[in-house]
Amino acid sequence: MRRPLIAGNWKMNMTDGETKKFLDKLKSLKNSDNVEVCIISPFTSLKTLTEFLNETEISTGAQNLYYEDNGAFTGEISPIMLKDLGVDYVIIGHSERRTIFKEDDELLNKKIIAALNHNLKPILCCGENLEQRENNIQEKIVENQIRSDLKGISEEELYSKLVIAYEPIWAIGTGKTASSDDAQSMCKFIRNLLTKLYCEELADSVRIQYGGSVKPENVAEIMSKDDIDGALVGGASLDAESFSKLINYGK
Ligand code: 13P
């Protein structure tokens, strides 16, 4: 049985002070035992986040890393630094990094390898843009991303670590959610691809999230699908009350 993972990706939002206020509010709200909950903050809030949450069941994540351990890479953050803070997850290949910061699959592959080498769990994001969806090549796009991003990585390295987030770009921050059937169909496609690339046992164990305009109002419908094991939530994760509703969707 896969335990669903609901993660809030704060993107470039929340100062350290705002993080403290968010966490104070979250303390008084009840969280669900049925799902794993994770907060993914900017680097500047990670120390506050991990210190506060290490006492709880809530996991923490970073939004990016660089693949080297240390050295002359001005402005970058290494897996060692994240591990030292007690961070559990790291997003790799978010569409905003792929498009705005021109991160390609070769770089993302190195980042995933670095995360795994340092025992950080990568949340690998994939997804097509609107034009690709309209041309009905979304499966090809997602397949190419996953094949290239996982290149050379063995099955053993991925067990209990890899999470995949399917985030169609046209659904991110637009209020336009993919229909739960379309989201399920792509998540199933991804699981079948993992069977092809590795084996059924690994494919069955990997959690596949959906992301793109997930809100308290639509989370239960999305989570009801067989191959969707969680959500990666942007906007709706920034408010403690809305985040609490999301993680308690089943109640
Ligand atoms: P929104 O939930 O704001 O659409 O963002 C989704 C996302 O990109 C999460 O990583």
Residues whose N, C-alpha, C, O or C-beta is under 5 A from the ligand:
A	BS01	13P	N9 A171 I172 G173 T174 G211 G212 S213 V214 L232 V233 G234 G235 A236
